């Protein structure tokens, strides 16, 4: 029984590590593409006492804080995404809105680079899938 518990714990740690690695690699690829299309975008901007913003796009009066997530979907049902555990969508929205406020950004964006292209405004932030991010940012100014 102890061996079974240890095996289960090891599997959970491995799975968690693989998920984080997938998210990290997705973020790095997305940032590389963003930087190639928009060379002046700031990457991994530190926010004192609150971590960092994945990307910060500043052009004229526009300041957009961008949080990158490796998810492929954003499905809204009854106000929150019920297909994901632990209200991760709620956490992502709260995170980017807090960080954007700290740096005085006037746009909060959660970008899902692996999703099919879409763009919706939801709960005071933009949720953008795939390459729709480039159109959204170019429309801002």
PEKAZI-V982573 format. One record per residue. N is the residue number from 1. RES is the residue in one letter. BURIAL is + if it has 24 or more other C-alpha atoms within 12 Angstrom, else -. Layout:
N;RES;BURIAL
N;RES;BURIAL
This chain:
1;X;-
2;X;-
3;X;-
4;X;-
5;X;-
6;X;-
7;X;-
8;X;-
9;X;-
10;X;-
11;X;-
12;X;-
13;X;-
14;X;-
15;X;-
16;X;-
17;X;-
18;X;-
19;X;-
20;X;-
21;X;-
22;X;-
23;X;-
24;X;-
25;X;-
26;X;+
27;X;+
28;X;-
29;X;-
30;X;+
31;X;+
32;X;-
33;X;-
34;X;+
35;X;-
36;X;-
37;X;-
38;X;-
39;X;-
40;X;-
41;X;+
42;X;+
43;X;+
44;X;-
45;X;-
46;X;-
47;X;-
48;X;-
49;X;-
50;X;-
51;X;-
52;X;+
53;X;+
54;X;+
55;X;+
56;X;+
57;X;+
58;X;+
59;X;-
60;X;-
61;X;-
62;X;-
63;X;+
64;X;+
65;X;+
66;X;+
67;X;+
68;X;+
69;X;+
70;X;+
71;X;+
72;X;-
73;X;+
74;X;+
75;X;-
76;X;-
77;X;-
78;X;-
79;X;-
80;X;-
81;X;-
82;X;-
83;X;-
84;X;-
85;X;-
86;X;-
87;X;-
88;X;-
89;X;+
90;X;+
91;X;-
92;X;+
93;X;+
94;X;-
95;X;+
96;X;+
97;X;+
98;X;+
99;X;+
100;X;+
101;X;-
102;X;-
103;X;+
104;X;-
105;X;+
106;X;+
107;X;+
108;X;+
109;X;+
110;X;+
111;X;+
112;X;+
113;X;+
114;X;+
115;X;+
116;X;-
117;X;-
118;X;+
119;X;+
120;X;-
121;X;-
122;X;+
123;X;-
124;X;-
125;X;+
126;X;+
127;X;+
128;X;+
129;X;+
130;X;+
131;X;-
132;X;+
133;X;+
134;X;+
135;X;-
136;X;+
137;X;+
138;X;-
139;X;-
140;X;-
141;X;-
